[in-house]
């Protein structure tokens, strides 16, 4: 059996799967990255369409403009690194996590709860886009940081940023 230790699974909605023109693997490998699989969806906004990614374990959210879909893997990795830096994760820990992001496999979604969370995030992004005075005022980094400090019931009212740091530090520094 061929074993990929540097592969991340993106669990796409059907809408995004069709947009990207990708095939799903039937039995995706178990996640090696400590933030787990990432759920992805296509989100239309007034400031431009986005692809959002939500960590299954922490509900951290990152986004890329849809026009950068041809560079999906490097842009996704860049956004994850950027967010982890913004929430205060040490570079040595980021390096250990991001090494698992060198390849992608696509799979269908497997959690209705995370799909519901993605819908809430989509509404938030659409609201922010609608009320941005100019397209330039719609900062993905600012929104990602804001959402990392959003209390989620499904996380027992904890912040995604706190859970991510806890998981990453316990996994890589002990």
C-alpha positions as CSV (number, residue, x, y, z in Angstrom):
1,X,0.0,0.0,0.0
2,X,1.3,3.4,-1.0
3,X,1.3,5.8,2.1
4,X,1.2,9.5,1.7
5,X,2.2,11.4,4.9
6,X,2.2,14.9,3.4
7,X,-1.3,14.9,2.0
8,X,-4.3,16.9,3.2
9,X,-7.9,16.0,2.5
10,X,-10.2,18.8,1.2
11,X,-13.8,17.7,1.7
12,X,-15.6,19.7,-1.0
13,X,-19.3,20.4,-1.5
14,X,-20.7,19.2,-4.8
15,X,-20.9,22.8,-6.0
16,X,-17.1,23.3,-5.5
17,X,-16.3,19.9,-6.8
18,X,-18.0,20.7,-10.1
19,X,-16.4,24.2,-10.3
20,X,-12.9,22.7,-9.7
21,X,-13.5,19.7,-12.0
22,X,-12.0,17.3,-9.5
23,X,-12.8,13.7,-8.6
24,X,-13.4,12.4,-5.1
25,X,-11.4,9.5,-3.6
26,X,-13.7,6.9,-2.1
27,X,-11.6,6.2,1.1
28,X,-9.4,9.2,1.9
29,X,-6.3,8.6,4.0
30,X,-6.6,9.5,7.7
31,X,-5.4,13.0,8.3
32,X,-1.8,13.4,9.4
33,X,-2.1,17.1,9.8
34,X,-3.2,17.9,13.4
35,X,-5.8,20.4,12.2
36,X,-7.5,17.5,10.4
37,X,-9.3,17.5,7.1
38,X,-10.6,20.8,5.7
39,X,-14.1,21.4,4.4
40,X,-14.4,23.6,1.4
41,X,-17.1,25.5,-0.4
42,X,-17.7,28.1,-3.0
43,X,-19.1,31.4,-1.6
44,X,-20.4,34.2,-3.8
45,X,-19.9,37.7,-2.3
46,X,-20.3,41.3,-3.6
47,X,-16.5,41.8,-3.3
48,X,-15.8,38.7,-5.4
49,X,-16.4,35.0,-5.1
50,X,-14.4,33.0,-2.6
51,X,-13.4,29.5,-1.8
52,X,-13.5,28.9,2.0
53,X,-11.8,26.2,3.9
54,X,-12.8,25.2,7.5
55,X,-10.7,22.9,9.7
56,X,-12.8,20.0,10.9
57,X,-11.1,19.9,14.3
58,X,-10.9,23.6,15.2
59,X,-13.3,25.5,12.8
60,X,-10.4,27.8,11.8
61,X,-11.4,29.4,8.5
62,X,-9.3,30.6,5.6
63,X,-10.4,31.8,2.2
64,X,-9.0,32.5,-1.2
65,X,-10.5,34.4,-4.1
66,X,-12.0,32.0,-6.6
67,X,-9.9,33.5,-9.4
68,X,-6.9,31.9,-7.6
69,X,-8.3,28.4,-7.8
70,X,-5.7,27.4,-10.3
71,X,-3.2,27.8,-7.5
72,X,-5.4,26.2,-4.9
73,X,-2.7,24.3,-2.9
74,X,-0.1,27.0,-2.6
75,X,-2.7,29.7,-1.8
76,X,-4.5,27.5,0.8
77,X,-1.1,26.7,2.5
78,X,-0.2,30.4,2.4
79,X,-3.5,31.4,4.0
80,X,-3.2,28.7,6.7
81,X,0.4,29.8,7.6
82,X,-0.7,33.5,7.6
83,X,-3.6,32.7,10.0
84,X,-1.5,30.6,12.3
85,X,1.0,33.4,12.6
86,X,-1.8,36.0,13.3
87,X,-3.1,33.9,16.1
88,X,0.3,33.6,17.7
89,X,1.5,30.0,16.8
90,X,5.3,29.7,16.9
91,X,7.0,29.3,13.5
92,X,8.6,25.9,14.5
93,X,5.1,24.6,15.1
94,X,3.7,26.0,11.9
95,X,6.5,24.4,10.0
96,X,5.7,21.0,11.5
97,X,2.0,21.3,10.6
98,X,2.3,22.8,7.1
99,X,4.7,20.0,6.0
100,X,1.5,17.9,5.7
101,X,0.0,20.3,3.1
102,X,2.2,19.4,0.1
103,X,-0.4,17.4,-1.7
104,X,-4.2,17.4,-1.8
105,X,-6.8,14.6,-2.1
106,X,-10.4,15.6,-2.6
107,X,-13.3,13.8,-0.8
108,X,-17.0,14.3,-0.2
109,X,-18.2,16.1,2.9
110,X,-18.9,13.8,5.9
111,X,-20.2,16.2,8.6
112,X,-23.5,18.1,8.5
113,X,-22.4,20.1,11.5
114,X,-19.4,21.5,9.7
115,X,-21.6,22.2,6.7
116,X,-23.8,24.2,9.0
117,X,-20.8,26.1,10.3
118,X,-19.7,26.8,6.7
119,X,-23.2,28.3,6.0
120,X,-22.8,30.6,9.0
121,X,-19.4,31.7,7.8
122,X,-20.8,32.3,4.4
123,X,-23.4,34.6,5.7
124,X,-20.8,36.5,7.7
125,X,-18.5,36.8,4.6
126,X,-21.5,38.0,2.5
127,X,-22.4,40.6,5.2
128,X,-18.9,41.9,5.4
129,X,-18.6,42.1,1.6
130,X,-21.9,43.9,1.3
131,X,-21.0,46.6,3.9
132,X,-17.4,47.1,2.8
133,X,-17.2,50.7,1.5
134,X,-14.8,49.6,-1.2
135,X,-13.7,46.2,-2.5
136,X,-10.2,47.0,-1.0
137,X,-11.8,47.3,2.5
138,X,-12.7,43.6,2.3
139,X,-9.6,42.0,4.0
140,X,-9.5,38.3,4.0
141,X,-6.8,38.3,6.7
142,X,-8.9,40.5,9.0
143,X,-12.0,38.3,8.5
144,X,-10.0,35.1,9.1
145,X,-8.6,36.5,12.3
146,X,-12.0,37.7,13.4
147,X,-13.6,34.3,12.7
148,X,-10.8,32.6,14.7
149,X,-12.0,34.5,17.7
150,X,-15.7,33.6,17.2
151,X,-17.4,31.4,19.8
152,X,-19.0,28.3,18.4
153,X,-21.5,26.2,20.2
154,X,-20.1,23.1,18.5
155,X,-16.8,23.8,20.2
156,X,-18.4,24.2,23.6
157,X,-18.2,28.0,23.3
158,X,-14.4,28.0,22.8
159,X,-12.5,30.0,20.2
160,X,-11.1,28.2,17.2
161,X,-7.8,30.0,17.7
162,X,-7.4,28.6,21.3
163,X,-8.3,25.0,20.2
164,X,-5.9,25.2,17.3
165,X,-3.0,26.3,19.5
166,X,-3.8,23.7,22.1
167,X,-3.9,20.9,19.5
168,X,-0.8,22.1,17.7
169,X,1.3,22.6,20.8
170,X,0.3,19.4,22.5
171,X,1.0,17.5,19.3
172,X,4.3,19.0,18.2
173,X,6.0,20.2,21.4
174,X,5.4,17.2,23.7
